[in-house]
Amino acid sequence: MNKRLFAVIALILALSITLTAASYAAGTTQAKEGFGTKMKNFWRNLLGYPAKVTEQSASVVADTGKRGVNVVTKEVKRVAEVTSGDVAKTKELVTEPITGTAETGYKAVEGTIKVPSEAAKEDAPSEGTATQNK
């Protein structure tokens, strides 16, 4: 009975040492970040995401407003051209606001759809952080 118990304990010990060595080797080759660095990055990403979403959303809204102003400006120019006697521009007077509004709407929707993925992108680590982790 004693020999059997000793063999089981020796087998468990050998298995434990093997698993510990494998775990240590995998941990040192996968990531050289410490636990504190991982936690700091987690909180930075967690709290930074809403700020990035707000920044991206503001950019989309500003771009949409700018496009809308351009559509109105072109329409005013067309009205001035048609009323001053350039009847050939009548077609543009009708079609440009429609196409301009459609393009503005398309770009607004496209920008809004991209906001979450753009905000979720992680920033490239700066050289100061890359050298600290080595």
C-alpha positions in Angstrom: 0.0 0.0 0.0 2.8 2.4 0.9 4.6 1.8 -2.5 1.3 2.4 -4.3 0.7 5.7 -2.5 4.3 6.8 -3.1 3.9 6.0 -6.8 0.6 8.0 -7.1 2.1 11.0 -5.3 5.3 10.9 -7.5 3.0 10.7 -10.6 1.0 13.7 -9.4 4.1 15.7 -8.6 5.7 14.9 -12.0 2.4 15.9 -13.8 2.3 19.2 -11.7 5.9 20.1 -12.6 5.3 19.4 -16.3 2.1 21.5 -16.4 3.7 24.3 -14.4 6.7 24.4 -16.8 4.4 24.4 -19.9 2.3 27.2 -18.4 5.3 29.3 -17.6 6.8 28.8 -21.1 3.5 29.7 -22.8 3.1 32.8 -20.5 6.5 34.2 -21.3 6.3 33.8 -25.0 2.7 35.0 -25.5 2.7 38.3 -23.7 5.3 40.2 -21.8 2.8 42.4 -20.1 2.4 42.3 -16.4 -1.0 42.1 -14.7 -0.9 45.8 -13.8 -0.3 46.7 -17.4 -3.2 44.5 -18.6 -5.5 46.1 -16.0 -4.4 49.6 -16.9 -5.1 48.9 -20.6 -8.5 47.4 -19.8 -9.7 50.4 -17.8 -8.2 52.8 -20.4 -10.1 51.0 -23.2 -13.3 50.7 -21.2 -13.4 54.4 -20.3 -11.9 55.7 -23.5 -14.5 54.0 -25.8 -17.4 56.4 -25.1 -15.1 59.4 -25.7 -14.0 58.0 -29.0 -17.6 57.3 -30.0 -18.5 60.9 -29.2 -15.6 62.2 -31.2 -16.4 60.1 -34.2 -20.1 61.0 -34.0 -19.3 64.7 -33.8 -17.1 64.3 -36.9 -19.9 62.6 -38.8 -22.4 65.3 -37.8 -20.0 68.1 -38.8 -19.3 66.4 -42.2 -23.0 66.0 -42.8 -23.7 69.7 -42.0 -20.9 70.7 -44.3 -22.3 68.6 -47.1 -25.8 70.1 -46.5 -24.5 73.6 -46.7 -22.8 72.8 -50.0 -26.0 71.5 -51.4 -27.9 74.6 -50.4 -25.1 76.8 -51.8 -25.2 75.1 -55.2 -28.9 75.4 -55.3 -28.8 79.1 -54.7 -26.2 79.5 -57.5 -28.5 77.5 -59.9 -31.5 79.7 -59.0 -29.4 82.8 -59.6 -28.2 81.4 -63.0 -31.7 80.5 -64.1 -33.3 83.7 -63.0 -30.6 85.7 -64.8 -31.5 84.1 -68.1 -29.5 80.8 -68.3 -32.4 78.5 -69.0 -30.1 75.6 -69.8 -29.3 75.2 -66.1 -33.0 74.4 -65.3 -32.3 70.7 -65.3 -29.5 71.1 -62.7 -31.8 73.3 -60.7 -34.2 70.3 -60.3 -31.7 67.4 -60.1 -28.8 68.8 -58.0 -30.7 69.2 -54.8 -32.1 65.6 -55.1 -28.7 64.0 -55.8 -26.9 66.2 -53.3 -29.4 65.4 -50.6 -29.2 61.7 -51.4 -25.4 61.7 -51.3 -25.4 63.6 -48.0 -27.8 61.1 -46.5 -25.8 58.2 -47.8 -22.5 59.6 -46.3 -24.3 60.3 -43.0 -25.6 56.8 -42.7 -22.2 55.3 -43.8 -20.4 57.4 -41.2 -22.8 56.5 -38.5 -22.4 52.8 -39.2 -18.6 53.1 -39.0 -18.6 55.0 -35.7 -18.6 51.9 -33.3 -15.9 50.1 -35.3 -13.7 53.2 -35.6 -14.0 53.9 -31.9 -13.2 50.3 -30.9 -9.9 50.4 -32.8 -7.0 50.4 -30.4 -4.4 53.1 -30.7 -1.0 52.0 -31.7 1.3 51.8 -28.7 3.7 54.7 -28.4 7.4 54.1 -28.3 7.5 54.9 -24.6 5.1 52.1 -23.7 6.8 49.7 -26.1 10.2 50.2 -24.5 8.8 49.9 -21.0 7.4 46.5 -21.6 10.7 45.0 -22.8 
